[in-house]
Amino acid sequence: MRTYDELVQEAAAADVAGWGFDWLDGRATEERPPWGFARLLADRLATVGSALDIDTGGGEVVDEAPTLPAFMVVSESWPPNAQRARERLGPRGVQVIDSEPNEPLPLPDSTFDLVSARHPVRPNWEEIHRLLKPGGHYFAQHVGPASAFELIEHFLGPLPQARSGRDPEREAAAARAAGLTIVTLETARCRMEFFDVGAVVWILRKCVWWIPDFTVAGYDHKLRELDAQMRVGHPFVAHSSRHLVEARRDT
């Protein structure tokens, strides 16, 4: 294995734009939820006339769909990701909207047959209800409670209150309060393994909300602890949590 400094420097310089994780191939693994969200979303996109994908990242999941609806829109709040989505999806006729956190999208009421998201920052149920046509569906994979918290708490210490966030039942209750009917709610807990410290540095640079003040220098001691563990053949193990949610606007 390369030295600590070599691994960290490589990861610190690597591109983290978009929502792809190919850089981690051979360096980290994450078990996938059993339902296969990208495939399920592709099936739905092929059967509707209009769809919106929220917090699309670089448009990677939408671009996996062989067939897109005639009117396809995606939104993204981080400019580098939005630009990547334009480059990827623009040739397929997809409109990319630069969104603002917690602000309504500049779109008319009752526009879409389908609103989707994979790992939205924070679902705005009232806005989802507004944008769906009556009879339209919201279909998404959300990050669940305490996702990757073994890694996060390695750096930050115990976070008991934060562990209760993103609870699927509370999200379902909020969706119902906004006027939506929950059709499906499934949960999964998936094993993650990190095999070198560069993989950890890269993922913390990409998922900036995990440790908002993360820098290599600021967390050098904790990173070196992980590096020592991995060098003797013990990957760092964490668990992601996910839930699949489908909701319908009836009226």
Buried (B, 14 or more C-beta within 10 A) or exposed (E): EEEBEEBBBBBBEEEBBBBBBEBBEEBBBBEEBEEEBBEBBBEBBEEBEBBBBBBBBBBBBBBEBEEBBEBBBBBBBBEEBBBBBBEBBEEEEBBBBBBEEEEEBEBEEEBBBBBBBBBBBEBBBBBBBBBBBEEBBBBBBBBBBBBBBEBBBBBBEEEEEBBEBBBBEEBBEBBEEBBBEBEEBBBBBBEBBBBBBBBBBBBBBBBEEBBEEBEBEEBEEBBEBBBEBBEEEEBBEBBBBBBBBBBBBEE
